[in-house]
């Protein structure tokens, strides 16, 4: 939890309540927060199999009580999550072949980019999962409004904008979820996660501008962060680039930043009202905070 409105604040770890897997089988990837109900959704790549964990964040924001674990065959390689409400979510599965079982097939799927990932809708009260579309390396997903959904295809270097008629779907009304493709945009880097700046009404896209240097960077982190002498100096010189862009239907795509000062950028979020943006990285330490 990071309170960027308070000077000199630093991120604080959220403690878990009634969640025994927190220290034994917890590998979080996608995360989303439903503010009206203080519900925190986390995609967990547990050793026992991928699943969705649901928590209730307390008012102070320093602890989260575990409410439910959802295991479903359609949640097999979950990456990102977009929340309609506390009962209804969209989830991307980035691969069909899982690296834990089929490492070489997973690598081939990543770089050949067949449309084997997918987007699903999960109705939580009924545990009903609906397959909506196939997407090569389906990654970031975000709602732009109650009828528009954006999905990133990492290895296609594209973002898809869908019409998503969300009213009364699932257990709320019985209507079947559906997506209708409206726009496909090419991105000048490999898009990872997506977010929405509700102040400027713009989609934010973060990703990887030089993907072939990501593996060397990842392998160098142990020596750079905890090594000594020449080994550490050499490792810390290895860099890779991050790209950040914004998009709106009215103004199109605009690259905001591209560089290696902060590597492996995977998510960019922005509080447009306060003029504060934050980037997190896959293998980079800490956060990059910019102010406008």
C-alpha positions as CSV (number, residue, x, y, z in Angstrom):
1,X,0.0,0.0,0.0
2,X,1.5,3.3,-1.1
3,X,0.1,6.7,-0.1
4,X,1.6,8.9,-2.7
5,X,-0.3,11.9,-1.4
6,X,1.8,12.0,1.8
7,X,5.4,13.4,1.4
8,X,8.2,11.0,2.1
9,X,5.9,8.0,2.3
10,X,7.1,4.6,1.3
11,X,5.2,1.4,0.2
12,X,4.0,-0.6,3.2
13,X,3.3,-4.4,3.1
14,X,-0.3,-5.4,3.6
15,X,-0.8,-8.1,6.3
16,X,-3.1,-11.0,5.6
17,X,-5.7,-12.3,8.1
18,X,-7.1,-15.8,7.9
19,X,-4.9,-16.7,4.9
20,X,-2.6,-19.6,5.8
21,X,-1.2,-19.7,2.2
22,X,0.3,-16.2,2.6
23,X,3.7,-17.7,3.5
24,X,3.5,-21.1,2.0
25,X,1.9,-21.0,-1.5
26,X,1.3,-17.5,-2.6
27,X,2.6,-16.1,-5.9
28,X,0.5,-13.1,-6.8
29,X,0.4,-11.7,-10.3
30,X,-2.7,-9.9,-11.3
31,X,-4.4,-7.6,-8.8
32,X,-7.4,-5.4,-8.7
33,X,-9.3,-3.4,-6.1
34,X,-13.1,-2.7,-5.9
35,X,-13.2,0.4,-3.9
36,X,-17.0,0.6,-3.1
37,X,-16.8,-2.8,-1.2
38,X,-13.1,-2.7,-0.3
39,X,-12.7,-6.0,-2.1
40,X,-9.2,-7.0,-3.2
41,X,-8.9,-9.6,-6.0
42,X,-5.5,-11.3,-6.5
43,X,-4.6,-13.9,-9.1
44,X,-2.4,-16.5,-7.4
45,X,-0.1,-18.8,-9.3
46,X,0.1,-21.3,-6.5
47,X,2.1,-24.4,-6.7
48,X,-1.1,-26.3,-6.2
49,X,-2.6,-24.6,-9.2
50,X,-3.6,-21.1,-10.3
51,X,-6.6,-19.6,-8.5
52,X,-8.4,-16.3,-7.6
53,X,-8.0,-15.1,-4.0
54,X,-10.5,-12.6,-2.6
55,X,-9.8,-10.4,0.3
56,X,-11.6,-7.6,2.2
57,X,-9.2,-4.6,2.8
58,X,-9.7,-3.0,6.2
59,X,-10.4,0.7,6.5
60,X,-6.8,1.6,7.4
61,X,-5.5,-0.3,4.4
62,X,-2.8,-2.2,6.4
63,X,-4.5,-5.6,6.6
64,X,-6.7,-7.7,4.3
65,X,-8.9,-10.5,5.5
66,X,-9.2,-13.6,3.2
67,X,-12.7,-14.3,2.1
68,X,-12.6,-16.9,-0.6
69,X,-10.4,-19.0,-2.9
70,X,-11.8,-19.8,-6.3
71,X,-10.3,-22.7,-8.3
72,X,-11.7,-23.2,-11.8
73,X,-10.4,-25.0,-14.9
74,X,-10.9,-21.8,-16.9
75,X,-8.5,-20.0,-14.6
76,X,-5.5,-21.9,-15.8
77,X,-2.9,-19.3,-16.7
78,X,-4.3,-16.1,-15.3
79,X,-2.5,-12.8,-15.8
80,X,-4.7,-9.8,-15.2
81,X,-8.1,-9.0,-13.9
82,X,-10.7,-6.3,-14.4
83,X,-13.5,-6.0,-11.9
84,X,-17.1,-5.1,-12.7
85,X,-18.3,-5.4,-9.1
86,X,-17.7,-7.7,-6.2
87,X,-19.5,-10.6,-7.9
88,X,-18.3,-10.3,-11.5
89,X,-14.8,-10.0,-13.1
90,X,-12.9,-10.4,-16.4
91,X,-9.7,-12.4,-16.4
92,X,-7.0,-12.9,-19.1
93,X,-5.2,-16.2,-19.5
94,X,-1.9,-15.5,-21.2
95,X,-1.1,-19.1,-22.4
96,X,-2.7,-22.4,-23.3
97,X,0.5,-24.3,-22.6
98,X,1.8,-23.8,-19.1
99,X,5.5,-23.3,-18.5
100,X,5.4,-25.5,-15.4
101,X,4.3,-28.5,-17.4
102,X,5.3,-27.7,-21.0
103,X,8.3,-25.2,-20.9
104,X,9.3,-25.5,-24.6
105,X,5.7,-25.4,-25.9
106,X,5.1,-22.3,-23.7
107,X,8.1,-20.6,-25.2
108,X,7.0,-21.4,-28.7
109,X,3.5,-20.1,-27.9
110,X,5.1,-16.9,-26.6
111,X,7.2,-16.1,-29.6
112,X,5.1,-17.5,-32.4
113,X,2.0,-15.8,-31.0
114,X,-0.8,-18.1,-32.0
115,X,-4.2,-16.9,-30.5
116,X,-4.2,-19.5,-27.7
117,X,-4.6,-17.1,-24.7
118,X,-8.1,-16.0,-23.9
119,X,-10.4,-13.6,-22.1
120,X,-13.0,-15.0,-19.7
121,X,-15.8,-13.6,-17.6
122,X,-16.3,-15.1,-14.1
123,X,-19.5,-14.9,-12.3
124,X,-18.4,-15.5,-8.7
125,X,-21.7,-16.5,-6.9
126,X,-22.4,-19.2,-9.5
127,X,-18.7,-20.1,-10.3
128,X,-19.7,-19.7,-14.0
129,X,-16.8,-18.9,-16.4
130,X,-17.6,-17.8,-19.9
131,X,-15.0,-17.9,-22.7
132,X,-15.2,-14.6,-24.6
133,X,-12.3,-14.3,-27.1
134,X,-9.0,-15.8,-28.0
135,X,-6.0,-13.5,-27.8
136,X,-2.2,-14.2,-28.4
137,X,-0.5,-13.7,-25.0
138,X,-3.5,-12.0,-23.4
139,X,-2.1,-9.8,-20.8
140,X,-3.4,-6.5,-19.3
141,X,-7.1,-5.9,-19.1
142,X,-9.1,-2.8,-17.9
143,X,-12.5,-1.3,-18.1
144,X,-12.6,2.1,-19.7
145,X,-16.2,2.5,-18.8
146,X,-19.2,0.3,-18.1
147,X,-19.4,-0.7,-21.8
148,X,-15.8,-0.7,-23.0
149,X,-13.0,-3.1,-22.3
150,X,-9.3,-3.0,-23.3
151,X,-7.0,-6.0,-23.6
152,X,-3.3,-6.2,-24.4
153,X,-1.8,-8.8,-26.6
154,X,1.9,-8.7,-25.6
155,X,3.6,-10.7,-28.4
156,X,1.3,-9.2,-31.1
157,X,2.3,-5.7,-29.8
158,X,-1.4,-4.8,-30.0
159,X,-4.2,-3.6,-27.8
160,X,-7.8,-4.5,-28.5
161,X,-10.8,-2.3,-27.6
162,X,-14.0,-4.2,-27.1
163,X,-17.6,-3.2,-26.7
164,X,-18.7,-5.1,-23.6
165,X,-22.4,-4.8,-22.8
166,X,-22.1,-5.4,-19.1
167,X,-25.6,-4.6,-17.8
168,X,-27.4,-7.4,-16.1
169,X,-24.9,-10.1,-17.1
170,X,-24.3,-13.2,-15.0
171,X,-26.0,-13.7,-11.7
172,X,-27.2,-10.0,-11.7
173,X,-29.6,-10.6,-14.6
174,X,-28.9,-13.8,-16.4
175,X,-27.7,-12.4,-19.7
176,X,-24.7,-14.1,-21.2
177,X,-21.5,-12.1,-21.2
178,X,-20.1,-11.1,-24.7
179,X,-17.4,-9.0,-26.3
180,X,-17.4,-7.3,-29.7
181,X,-14.2,-6.0,-31.1
182,X,-14.3,-2.3,-32.0
183,X,-10.6,-1.2,-32.5
184,X,-7.2,-2.7,-32.8
185,X,-4.2,-0.5,-32.2
186,X,-0.5,-1.3,-32.8
187,X,1.9,-0.4,-30.0
188,X,5.6,0.5,-30.5
189,X,6.6,-1.8,-27.7
190,X,5.3,-5.1,-26.3
191,X,2.3,-4.0,-24.1
192,X,2.1,-5.5,-20.6
193,X,-0.5,-4.1,-18.2
194,X,-3.2,-1.5,-18.8
195,X,-4.8,1.1,-16.6
196,X,-7.3,3.9,-16.9
197,X,-6.8,7.5,-15.9
198,X,-10.4,8.5,-15.0
199,X,-9.5,12.2,-14.9
200,X,-8.1,12.5,-18.4
201,X,-10.3,9.6,-19.7
202,X,-7.2,8.0,-21.2
203,X,-5.9,4.4,-21.4
204,X,-2.4,4.0,-20.1
205,X,-0.2,1.2,-21.5
206,X,3.2,0.1,-20.1
207,X,5.5,-2.5,-21.7
208,X,8.8,-3.7,-23.0
209,X,10.7,-1.7,-25.6
210,X,13.6,-4.2,-26.0
211,X,12.3,-7.6,-25.0
212,X,15.4,-9.5,-26.0
213,X,17.4,-7.8,-23.2
214,X,14.8,-8.7,-20.5
215,X,16.2,-12.2,-19.7
216,X,19.8,-10.9,-19.3
217,X,18.5,-8.2,-17.0
218,X,16.5,-10.6,-15.0
219,X,19.4,-13.0,-14.5
220,X,21.6,-10.1,-13.4
221,X,19.4,-8.9,-10.6
222,X,20.7,-11.2,-7.9
223,X,24.3,-10.1,-8.4
224,X,23.4,-6.5,-8.8
225,X,21.2,-6.4,-5.7
226,X,23.3,-8.5,-3.3
227,X,26.7,-9.1,-5.0
228,X,30.0,-7.4,-4.4
229,X,32.9,-5.9,-6.2
230,X,33.4,-6.3,-10.0
231,X,30.6,-8.9,-10.2
232,X,28.1,-6.4,-8.8
233,X,29.3,-3.5,-11.0
234,X,29.2,-5.6,-14.1
235,X,25.7,-6.9,-13.3
236,X,24.3,-3.5,-12.5
237,X,25.4,-2.2,-16.0
238,X,22.9,-4.5,-17.7
239,X,19.8,-2.6,-18.6
240,X,16.6,-3.0,-20.6
241,X,14.0,-0.5,-21.7
242,X,10.5,0.5,-20.7
243,X,7.8,2.1,-22.8
244,X,4.7,4.0,-21.6
245,X,1.9,5.4,-23.8
246,X,-1.5,6.8,-23.5
247,X,-4.6,6.4,-25.8
248,X,-8.0,7.9,-26.2
249,X,-10.4,7.5,-29.1
250,X,-10.4,11.3,-29.7
251,X,-6.6,11.8,-29.7
252,X,-5.2,8.4,-30.6
253,X,-1.9,6.9,-29.3
254,X,0.9,9.0,-27.8
255,X,4.2,7.7,-26.4
256,X,4.8,9.4,-23.0
257,X,8.2,7.9,-22.2
258,X,10.7,5.3,-23.4
259,X,14.1,4.6,-21.8
260,X,16.2,2.3,-19.6
261,X,16.4,4.5,-16.5
262,X,13.6,2.2,-15.1
263,X,13.7,-1.3,-16.6
264,X,11.1,-3.9,-17.3
265,X,8.2,-1.5,-16.7
266,X,5.0,-3.6,-16.6
267,X,2.3,-1.3,-15.2
268,X,1.8,2.5,-15.4
269,X,-1.0,4.2,-13.4
270,X,-1.8,7.9,-13.2
271,X,-3.8,10.1,-10.9
272,X,-4.5,12.8,-13.5
273,X,-6.2,15.1,-11.0
274,X,-3.0,15.3,-8.8
275,X,-0.6,14.9,-11.7
276,X,1.1,11.9,-10.3
277,X,2.1,8.8,-12.2
278,X,3.7,5.5,-11.0
279,X,5.5,2.7,-12.9
280,X,6.2,-0.7,-11.5
281,X,8.6,-3.2,-13.1
282,X,8.8,-7.0,-13.4
283,X,12.4,-7.2,-12.2
284,X,13.3,-3.6,-11.3
285,X,13.5,-2.6,-7.7
286,X,11.0,-0.1,-6.2
287,X,8.8,2.2,-8.2
288,X,9.3,5.1,-10.6
289,X,7.1,8.1,-9.6
290,X,6.7,11.0,-12.0
291,X,4.9,14.3,-11.4
292,X,3.3,16.5,-14.1
